[in-house]
């Protein structure tokens, strides 16, 4: 059973579920119906797990070529044949979409868009751009579930995710550049010099920080959010500047780790706390 849990990428699923649930709290101004919040949490948890599982299944041959990923359940053969995982994965996707329908009729539509984006053109030059689409979906579902309509605030929340995804993924690829290259990955950031790639990462860090700080005014947050956003933005930009100056896979790994729970997790925690306290 642990292998069937691991194939759902628990860490990634947890982050997507948390940011989506936090978005629902923000959408409700800290006063959303607890039953709606619970249903949002369950739908996102199940749906995100299913989508992460299907991408793990589709990527199994690529994962087998890399030192970093070859011990995952599918390439390592802990679930054999890999098709045995499909009923489990598909049932989670279907359940997540079905539950989201009870939130708002548009929610399963968003979910299907995210699913298609997640499984389209895996391990190609457009994979990470499709990943942006699939990654903003939990926020859109959560917002629609509570507000039943979109506005500028959710647009900027989606911008935060859109700028975060490339920085997060590309920093990982730079940290394991040789491993990705020998596995046959021949697209950005591996196809340019390390300095060029690091410069692009810094650009996305600046864009990410700008969107994060702009949300303070657009979303009408308070000093609680602003103070935390300034600190976190400064830290993530500083980490990328350090990477650009010093290079090395170790510094790229630090950017990768920093961008997940310390940055993205804390930003959405700040949003949620701001709305609940004020």
N, C-alpha and C positions, 0 to 999 in steps of 0.2 A: 504493500500500500504506500509506503513512503515514496517509492519511485513515481507513482501516479500523482502524488502531490507535487513532487519536484518538477515534473514535466509542465506544470502550470506556472512556473517561474514565480514562486511566492513573494519574493521581494518586489519584483516589478508590479505584480498584481496588487500588493499592499499599497504601494505608492500611488498607483492609479485610483484605487478605491478611496484612499485618504483624500487626495486632492479633489476628487469628484464630490465626496461627502462634504468637505469643507466649502466647496463652491455652493452646494445646496444651502448650507447654513448662511453664507453670505447673501445668497439670493433672497432668503427669507428675512434678512435683516436681523438675524439672531432669534427670530420668533417663528420659524417654520414649524408646521405641524410635526410632532415627533414621529407619528406614524408614517408620514411621507418621508422623513429623513431615514427612518429604518428601512423602508422599502427601497429608497435610493441606494443605501449602503449595500443591501442584499443583492439588488439587481446589478450594481457595478462590480461587486465582488465576484459574483458568479459569471457574469458576462466577460469581465476582464480576464478571469482565470481561463475561460474557454478560448478566448482569442489568443492569449499567450500560449496556450497548449497547442493550438493549431499551427501557430508560427514555429513552435518548437518541432512539431512533426514535419513541417515543410522544410525546415533547415537542417534536418538530422544528418544528411550526407555532407553538408558543408561543415557542420559541427564536428564530424568524425575526423576531419582533416586538421583540426587545430588542437594544439596542446591545451589551450584554455578551456575548450568546450567538449573535448572528446569523452570526458567522464560523465557527461549528462546522461540521464536514464536511457534515452533512445539510441544515441550513437554507441553507448557502452554496452547495449544489449540487456539492460536490466528489465526492459519491457520488450519481449521478443515473441513474435514479430511486432514491429512498431505499430501495425494496424490495430493491435489489441487496445491501444490507447484511444482510438478514434471514437468508439461509442461513448466513452466517458467525457471526452472533449466536446463532442457534438451535442451531447445532452446538456452540458453546461451552457453552451452558446444558445441553444433553443430556449432553455429555462430563463436565461438572462433577458433575452428579447421578449419573451412572453410576460415576464414580470414588469418590464419597462413599459409595456402597453398600458398597464393599470395606472402608470404615472401620468402619461399624456400620449395621445396617438402619434405625435411626432417623435417620441423617444425611441421606439423600435426602428423608425426610419433612420435616425441618427446612428443607431447601433449597427444597422446593416451597412451603412456607408463606411463606418469604422472597420467592420469586418472585411469588406471588399478591399479597402485600402491596405489593411494589414496583410492580406494574403496575395496581393498583386505584385508581380515582378520582384519576388524575393531575391535578395543578394545580387541586385543589379544597381546601376548608377542612380536609379530613382527610388530605391528602397527607402532611404531616409526621408525623402520628401513625402512619400506615402505614409511614412511613420508619423510625420507631423499631423496629417489628417486623422489617422487612427488615435493619436494621443490626445487630441483636443476633444474627442467625442465624450469621454466621461464628464467633462465640464459642461458641455452642451446639454447632455441628458439631464444632469443634475439641475442646471438652471431652468430648463424647460419644465421639469417636473414641479418646481416650486413656483415659478413666475408665469409659466404658460405664455412666454414671449421673450424675445431677445432684445438686448439693448447695448449701449456702448460699453458698459462695465464688463459684460461677458465677452465682448469683442476683445477687450484688452487682456482679460484673463487668458483667452485663447492665444493672443499674441505672446504672452509670457511663455506658454507651452511651446509655441511655434519657434521661438528663438532658443528655448532651452534644449529641445530635442537634438538639433545638430551639434551644439556644443558638448552635450553629454555623450552622444554616440561617437563623434569624431575624436574626442579626447581618449576614449577607450581604444579606438583603432590606432591612434598614435602610440599609446602605451604598449600595444602588442603589434606594432607595425610589421615586424619580421614574421610573426606567426600568421597574421592575416595574409601577407604577401605570398608566403610559401603555400598557403591553402588555396591560392588562385584568385584572391580578391584584387581586381584591377580597376578600381575607381577611387574617386576622391574620398579621403585625403591621401591615399597611398600613391596617387599618380602625380603628385607635386612634391616639391622639396619640403622638408620638415618646417623650415622657416616660413614658407608660404602658408602651409597648413596652420601653423601656430598663429600667424597674423590673422587668418580668417576666424580662428577660434576666439581671438581677442575681440574682433569686430562683433561677433555674436554675443560675447559677454557684455559688451557695451550696449548693444541693442536690447539684450535681456534686462539689463539694469535700468535702461531708460524706460522700457515698458512697465517694469515693476514700480518705479518711482512715479510714473505718470498715473498709474492706477490709484494712487493716494488721492489725487484731486478728482479724477473721473468717477471713482467709486465712493467718494465722500467718506474716506476713512479718517481716523484720528491720528494723533501723534504716536500712539502705540504701534500702529502699522508703519508709519513713516520712519520712526527711529530704527526699528528692526530692519526695514527694507534698505535704509542707508548703510547700516553695518554690513548686512549680507551682500549687498551689491559691491561695496568696497572690497570685501574679502574675495569675492569671485573674480573681480577685475584684477586685483593684485596677484591672484594665483595664475591668471592667464598671462600677465606681464612677466611674472617669474618664469613661466614656461617659455615665453618668447625669448627672453634674455639667456636663460640657461639651457633650454632644451631638455633632453633626456626623457626616457619613457617613465621614469619615476615621477617626474613633475607632471607629466600628462595624466598619470594614474591619480595623482592628487586632485587634479582638476575634475576628473571623472567622479571620484568619490565625493568631493565637495559639492558637486552640482546636484547630487541626488537628495538624500535626506537633509544634510545640513542646509543646503540652499532651498531647493524646491519645497521640501517638507516644512521647513520653518516659515517660508513665505506664506504658505497656505494656512499654517497654524496661526500665524499673526493675523491674517485676514479673519479667521474664525473667532479668535479671542477678541479682536477689535469689535466685531459685531455683537458678540455675546455680552461683553462688558458694558459697552456704551449704550 
